[in-house]
């Protein structure tokens, strides 16, 4: 896998570094990746729920 | 806890829930409510759906369920978690191949002048699979829900066997011949 880079503010990076250390992550990269994965999973779940709701409405099973 | 269970026929739309309601009715199970969604080409005998069920998600007024005790009511699986804990439920959960479910739903949408694209279908398949997995887990954790899983294909192929299973699950005497005849008719229509 090719790693990508993103830019965040130095202040935010510093804060993330502190939390990563406290939470026992090996690196701030690992910490941020974990947070992103969790948030994206939440968005996926919300999208899935919305898709089902929309389909039920279109079929007339929900008002 | 009120003891007489409400018989809930559930599953995804187009998974055979209306057929199951027809079978129960033919077998002698009282059906709750009269104002069912009108029959059309997708469900020639009507949908057995009540407007009140659709409102389960929006309102806390569940008192009508009291009158559904000992009767069968169709509630699609995405609404099961809205049911109040004050009642006991016997859930007949219809399972059907998701490709068949989506195909049937898409035909229904097409009759309504709507189209479902392939991307939406793929996402929906995954969403439905996840939903079914979660709802089965959830049902297994509810003390007031007794559940039987019924496979659509098995009902169509061996209705008498499934009718007998249902009789044992519901613990009431049913007219098994009439129940089987409903599914036989379905098979005949689909030939």
Contacts between the chains, C-beta under 8 A, distances in Angstrom:
chain1	res1	chain2	res2	distance
A	47	B	123	7.7
A	48	B	123	7.5
A	48	B	126	7.2
A	48	B	127	3.8
A	48	B	130	6.2
A	48	B	131	7.6
A	49	B	127	7.7
A	51	B	120	7.3
A	51	B	123	5.7
A	51	B	124	5.6
A	51	B	127	5.1
A	52	B	78	5.9
A	52	B	124	7.3
A	52	B	127	5.4
A	52	B	128	7.0
A	52	B	131	6.2
A	53	B	78	7.7
A	55	B	13	7.9
A	55	B	105	6.9
A	55	B	124	6.1
A	56	B	13	6.7
A	56	B	76	7.0
A	56	B	78	6.3
A	58	B	109	6.1
A	58	B	112	7.3
A	58	B	114	5.8
A	59	B	13	5.3
A	59	B	105	6.2
A	59	B	108	5.9
A	59	B	109	6.8
A	60	B	37	7.2
A	60	B	112	7.9
A	61	B	13	5.2
A	61	B	49	7.2
A	61	B	54	7.0
A	61	B	76	5.5
A	62	B	54	5.7
A	62	B	57	7.0
A	63	B	51	7.4
A	63	B	54	4.6
A	63	B	55	6.9
A	63	B	58	7.8
